[in-house]
Amino acid sequence: MQIHLSFDYELFFGEASGSADNCILLPTQQLISIAKKHQVPFIFFIDAGYLWQLKNHYHIAQCKNDYDAISHQIKKLQTNGHEIALHIHPHWEDSFYKNNTWQINTTRYKLANFNDDVEAIITKYHQAIIEITQKPCKSYRAGGWCIQPFNTIKKALIKNNIYVDSTIYNNGVHTSNAHSYNFLNAPKLDEWKFNNDPCIQDIDGLFTEVPITSDKILPFFYYNLYFKMKSNPSIYKPVGDGKWLQDKKRKYTHFYSITNHFACADGFFASRLQSILQRCQKQNKNKMMVLSHPKSMAPYSFKALDTFISKAKNKNHTFCTITS
């Protein structure tokens, strides 16, 4: 089986964005060490709007320091054989740096909110990565899974020669003030071609969807997670120093209903990687795509990821990038 370990390289977008050091640079350095130890490549979906805004605020000392450090790390990732991919959170259009912190505005969190400006946003954000890597991205992931309606971004991806997406996860659906996506009708395949809708297979489509592996989680997991976070936060608490976007109504449903989730190495979710791999094997899957975040890794998850890679390699599974 091909295993893709992907990480959305970004800050938080809630009440506090967190620092570049704790949310991105330091946890990513630990990931680099794990990858080097096992000689495996990862995929980093770079939040390119953040890069673009750092460059716009380059006259501010902290933004200059963060941009330079992040640019150096992205180059290091590229040199070490990791894939650099495009990740877009367009709310950076409405956000800015003030009083030593990012003022995050998620009123327009989805690309669909920007109508005629979508092509310009994708192109300039993509260019922010190219300025660092000197190489265009080949794959894309929508911020907050908000890839619908796809027609609003199709032309922009074509213009940027990006034809591979990895946003969909089976049975994923969510609507809130910020998010809006519905993947209930997506094919139950390892990958597929599509044209105008990533949830509709089209064998003649221009684009390829490499979906995130889905996972169903019982309420007991979240009770266990809550207990571990309270009893031993030094082990299970994420290293990032920011706050997630809150959807309290959805959060509480996790304690009394089955959750449609995805394969993930964040925090205690990393404990599920082994069982997800076993399930994929039983279903004769050819691919397993894991979505994680440097900001959401915890001491526990770094160890669990290390162990997962070791065991998977011993069973002759292959770790690889998507397109490079």
C-alpha positions in Angstrom: 0.0 0.0 0.0 1.1 3.6 -0.7 0.9 5.7 2.4 0.8 9.5 2.1 1.6 11.5 5.2 0.4 15.0 4.6 0.6 18.1 6.9 -1.3 21.4 6.6 1.5 23.9 7.4 -0.4 26.8 9.0 -1.3 28.9 12.0 -4.5 28.7 14.0 -7.5 30.7 12.9 -9.5 31.1 16.1 -9.2 33.8 18.8 -5.4 33.5 18.8 -3.3 32.6 15.7 -0.4 31.4 17.7 3.3 31.9 16.9 5.2 30.8 13.8 7.7 29.1 16.1 5.3 26.9 18.1 2.7 26.3 15.4 5.0 25.7 12.5 8.7 25.9 12.8 9.5 23.8 15.9 6.9 20.9 15.3 7.9 20.7 11.6 11.6 20.3 12.7 10.5 17.3 14.7 8.7 15.9 11.7 11.8 16.5 9.6 13.8 14.4 12.1 11.2 11.6 12.0 11.2 11.5 8.2 15.0 11.5 8.1 15.2 8.7 10.7 12.9 6.4 8.5 14.0 7.8 5.1 10.4 8.7 4.1 9.0 11.7 2.4 6.0 13.8 3.6 3.7 16.2 1.9 3.4 19.7 3.2 0.4 21.8 2.1 1.7 25.3 2.7 -0.8 28.0 3.7 0.3 30.3 0.9 -1.9 33.2 2.0 0.1 33.4 5.2 3.3 33.6 3.2 1.8 36.4 1.1 0.8 38.4 4.2 4.1 37.9 5.8 5.8 39.4 2.7 3.3 42.3 2.7 4.3 43.0 6.4 8.0 42.4 5.8 8.7 45.9 7.1 7.7 44.7 10.6 10.6 43.0 12.4 8.6 40.0 13.6 7.0 39.3 10.3 10.4 39.6 8.5 11.9 37.2 11.0 9.0 34.7 10.6 9.1 35.0 6.8 12.8 34.4 6.6 12.7 31.4 9.0 9.7 29.8 7.2 11.3 30.3 3.8 14.4 28.6 5.1 12.4 25.7 6.4 10.4 25.3 3.2 13.6 25.2 1.2 14.9 22.6 3.6 11.8 20.5 3.2 12.2 20.7 -0.6 15.9 19.7 -0.4 15.0 16.7 1.8 12.6 15.4 -0.8 9.3 16.4 0.8 6.5 17.6 -1.5 5.5 21.2 -1.3 1.9 21.6 -2.2 -0.6 24.5 -2.3 -3.0 25.1 0.5 -5.3 28.1 0.5 -7.2 29.9 3.3 -8.5 33.0 1.6 -9.4 34.7 4.8 -5.9 36.1 4.7 -7.3 38.7 2.3 -9.2 40.2 5.2 -6.6 39.6 8.0 -3.7 41.8 9.1 -0.9 42.1 11.7 -1.4 44.6 14.5 -0.2 45.0 18.1 2.3 42.1 17.7 -0.4 39.6 16.6 -2.4 38.5 13.6 -5.9 39.9 13.5 -7.7 37.0 11.9 -11.0 37.7 10.1 -12.8 34.5 9.0 -16.0 36.2 7.8 -15.0 35.1 4.3 -13.4 31.7 5.0 -14.3 30.0 1.7 -12.9 30.7 -1.7 -16.5 30.7 -3.0 -17.0 33.9 -0.9 -14.6 35.8 -3.2 -16.4 35.3 -6.5 -14.5 37.0 -9.4 -11.3 37.4 -7.3 -10.7 33.7 -6.9 -8.3 33.4 -9.8 -6.2 36.3 -8.7 -6.1 34.9 -5.1 -5.0 31.4 -6.1 -2.4 32.8 -8.6 -0.7 35.3 -6.2 -0.7 32.8 -3.3 0.8 30.1 -5.5 3.4 32.7 -6.6 4.3 33.3 -2.9 5.4 29.6 -2.7 7.2 29.7 -6.1 9.2 32.7 -4.9 10.7 30.5 -2.2 11.0 27.1 -4.0 11.5 28.3 -7.6 9.2 25.4 -8.5 5.4 25.4 -9.0 3.2 23.2 -7.0 1.4 20.2 -8.6 -1.2 19.4 -5.9 -3.8 21.4 -4.0 -5.9 21.2 -0.8 -8.7 23.6 0.0 -8.6 25.4 3.3 -11.2 24.1 5.8 -12.1 21.4 3.2 -14.2 24.1 1.4 -13.6 23.1 -2.2 -17.3 23.5 -3.2 -18.5 24.8 -5.6 -15.4 23.7 -7.6 -16.3 25.7 -10.7 -15.3 28.8 -8.8 -11.7 27.6 -8.6 -11.4 25.3 -11.6 -10.1 27.9 -14.1 -7.6 29.2 -11.6 -6.1 25.8 -11.0 -5.9 25.2 -14.7 -4.1 28.5 -15.1 -1.6 27.4 -12.4 -1.2 23.9 -14.0 -2.5 22.2 -10.8 -4.5 19.1 -11.6 -4.3 17.0 -8.4 -6.5 17.7 -5.4 -6.5 16.1 -1.9 -9.4 17.6 0.0 -12.3 15.1 0.0 -12.8 12.5 2.7 -15.6 10.0 2.5 -18.9 10.9 4.3 -17.5 14.3 5.4 -20.1 17.0 5.8 -20.1 20.2 7.8 -21.9 23.6 7.7 -21.1 26.5 10.1 -20.5 30.2 9.9 -17.1 29.5 8.3 -17.2 26.0 6.8 -19.3 24.5 4.1 -18.7 21.2 2.5 -20.6 18.0 1.7 -18.8 14.8 0.5 -21.6 12.3 1.2 -21.8 11.3 -2.5 -18.0 11.0 -3.1 -16.8 7.8 -4.7 -15.4 5.1 -2.3 -12.2 4.8 -4.3 -8.5 5.3 -3.7 -8.5 8.0 -6.3 -10.5 9.1 -9.3 -10.7 11.6 -12.2 -13.2 14.5 -12.1 -13.9 17.6 -14.0 -16.5 20.0 -12.6 -17.2 18.4 -9.2 -14.6 16.5 -7.1 -17.4 14.3 -5.7 -18.4 13.1 -9.2 -16.2 10.6 -11.0 -15.5 11.5 -14.6 -13.1 9.1 -16.4 -12.3 11.8 -18.9 -11.8 14.5 -16.2 -8.9 16.9 -16.2 -8.3 16.5 -12.4 -7.4 13.7 -10.1 -8.7 13.4 -6.6 -6.5 11.6 -4.0 -8.9 11.6 -1.1 -8.0 11.7 2.6 -8.7 8.3 4.2 -11.9 8.4 6.2 -12.4 7.2 9.7 -15.5 6.6 11.9 -15.0 7.4 15.6 -17.2 6.3 18.4 -18.1 8.6 21.3 -15.8 6.6 23.7 -12.8 8.0 21.9 -13.7 11.6 22.7 -14.4 10.7 26.4 -10.9 9.1 26.5 -9.4 12.1 24.7 -11.0 14.5 27.2 -9.7 12.5 30.1 -6.1 12.3 28.7 -6.0 16.0 27.9 -7.1 16.9 31.5 -5.0 14.3 33.3 -1.8 14.6 31.3 -1.7 17.7 29.1 2.1 17.7 28.9 1.8 14.5 26.8 -1.4 15.0 24.9 -1.8 18.7 24.5 -0.9 20.1 21.0 2.4 22.0 20.8 0.8 25.0 19.0 0.0 28.0 21.1 -3.1 29.2 19.2 -6.8 28.4 19.2 -9.0 26.5 16.7 -12.1 28.0 15.1 -14.9 26.9 17.5 -18.1 25.2 16.5 -19.3 24.2 20.0 -22.5 22.6 18.7 -20.6 20.2 16.6 -18.0 19.6 19.3 -20.5 18.4 21.8 -22.2 16.0 19.4 -18.9 14.0 19.4 -19.8 12.7 22.9 -23.1 11.0 21.9 -22.9 10.1 18.2 -20.6 8.5 15.7 -18.3 11.0 14.0 -17.2 10.9 10.4 -13.6 11.8 10.6 -10.4 11.2 8.7 -7.0 9.5 9.2 -5.0 11.9 11.3 -1.8 12.1 13.4 -2.8 15.1 15.4 -2.7 14.6 19.2 -4.4 11.4 20.5 -5.9 10.8 17.0 -2.5 9.3 16.1 -3.5 6.3 18.2 -5.9 5.3 15.5 -3.4 5.1 12.6 -2.6 1.4 13.1 -6.3 0.3 13.1 -7.0 2.5 10.1 -4.2 0.9 8.2 -5.4 -2.6 9.1 -8.9 -1.7 7.9 -7.5 -0.4 4.6 -5.7 -3.7 4.2 -8.8 -5.7 4.8 -10.6 -3.5 2.2 -7.8 -4.1 -0.3 -7.1 -0.4 -0.5 -4.0 0.7 -2.5 -3.6 4.1 -0.8 -3.9 5.6 2.7 -3.8 9.4 2.9 -3.3 11.0 6.4 -4.1 14.6 7.1 -2.3 16.2 10.1 -1.0 19.6 11.2 2.3 20.6 12.7 0.5 22.9 15.1 -1.7 20.1 16.4 1.0 17.5 17.0 1.6 16.6 20.6 4.5 14.7 22.3 2.3 11.6 22.2 1.6 12.0 18.5 5.2 12.4 17.5 6.0 9.1 19.2 2.9 7.4 17.8 3.8 8.6 14.3 7.3 7.3 14.6 6.0 3.9 15.7 3.4 3.8 12.9 6.0 4.5 10.2 8.3 1.8 11.6 5.6 -0.9 11.8 4.2 0.0 8.3 7.7 -0.2 6.7 8.3 -3.5 8.3 5.1 -4.7 6.6 6.5 -3.5 3.2 4.1 -0.5 2.9 5.6 2.4 0.9 5.6 6.0 2.0 5.5 8.5 -0.9 4.5 12.0 -2.0 1.5 12.6 -4.3 3.0 14.0 -7.5 6.7 14.5 -7.1 
